[in-house]
């Protein structure tokens, strides 16, 4: 590109990782940083309200609202995949749960050929972001931007779930992000002062006054541009048309597990035969781009309970009015709560080193039909079981060479037979808890799977018909040194220069829990690697540095 670069770093995607990365890189006033987002600014009022997640779940103004291909392991069903399309990305529309996963997950990353990514390596980056409500300690930080809080008003039904699980021998665990993951207890959330703590809100907004940081929204990056094998900038399209932007140091892709591999393929990076199918010139034959897709699959149990045990009536129609008033005047009450209050990590087999099941209970019935949450007046609760380390693998591929077309994605849930027995066992664990006092005193009937579903074959049939995505896709630009990997342990794209990927797509194995906190950690670690590399004098071409321009927020 013959353009004189106005920026050192061009970050594509202002989602969970992109907002963190932009904040950290622009903290060095010598770096000129541009952050580009395809979606709008995060002004939708439902974003800040924690309970607004149900309103954002299918809102296409802030949500890519993807659908998978027909899933062969789920009776050919297509699953809805919400992904954030707004400043903050999926951290602006998700369920708020702060969960790091198990230390063994990161040791497995390290052992797969990624030095520097073991548990003791990544823990400092988790702590760096965190402002933990109980204060600083060996596992938690208290001086970061990200508020991590607990359940302020536990529902009596949630407490009885914990008590019943303990009665069955599950250990009480007051901190799933502490010394051990296994056990039952209350979850932690990315909520502060009653408001959602998206990465746009807590990392990006406070630094928008920096003169060396620019943010553009409503701009879809269509291609990474190269001089030879070195990334030199991007081509984007916005309301004014198409233009090119140069980067003096690096182009950094933070589009997430779906959009990052799509952009790489549109830029000529991926499996050569697949790219040629769409008439795309091949720059780098990297077959791993888009492969290794992993997602958490979970299945719900729906149980009828007495009226006092369920929130169903309180959250319908005019009955929610007192909670709305309480929220707007005090920032407390039901509208400050995430969906689930309690969780349980358990092993499907005692032969396992650490838990492979994540169970959550919600004191209301969570029904999803055609990609939308629906509510009902009949009192009920929902208990869900997730397989946190699935063996099934899927892929993201192009549908066309048009950047505006959604890519094709399939997770191949339950196609690996190893994934089925743990979920069947998880359903049985859930049933056992619900049938144990004191929780059993609340139960009025088994609605799903229902009293007639008991044998293994009946359970498997239920899984294939009712299992859903937990919306945690990762892995499509896998980190590692071997064939099939896309980025090295420094997150640089193999065989190319000045191009890096920083988002959940680099995770070689899915963490054993919710994926938002691990994505923030990846961005923290990446920022440090980039800054240290620049200070050490890593080779960097580009035009001489220009004076910084005032921060602009272009929409």
Secondary structure, 3 states (H helix, E strand, C coil): CCCCCCEEEEEECCCHHHHHHHHHHHCCCCCCEEEECCCECCCCHHHHEHHHHHHHCCCCCCECCEECCCCHHHCCCCCEECCECECCHHHHCCCCECCCCCHHHHHHHHHCCCCCCCHHHHHHHHHHHEEECCCCECCECCCCCEEEECCCCCCHHHHHHHHHHHHCCCCECCCCCCCCCCEEEECCECEECCEECCHHHHHHHHHCCCCCEEEECCCEEEEEEEECCEEEEEEEEECCEEEEEEEEEEEEECCHHHHHHHHHHHCCEECHHHHHHCCCCCCEECCCCCCCEECCEEEEEEEEECHHHCCCCCCCHHHHHHHHHHHHHHCCCHHHCCCCCEEEEECCCCCCCCCCEEEEEECCCCEEECCEEECCCCCEEEEEEEECCCCCCEEEECCCCCCCCCCEEECCCCCCCHHHHHHHHHHHHHHHHHCCCCHHHHEEEEEECCCCCCCHHHHHHHHHHHCEECCCCECCCCECCCCCCCECCCCEECCCECEEECCHHHCCCCCCCCCHHHHHHHHHHHHHHHHHHHHCCCCCCCCCCCCCCCCCEEC
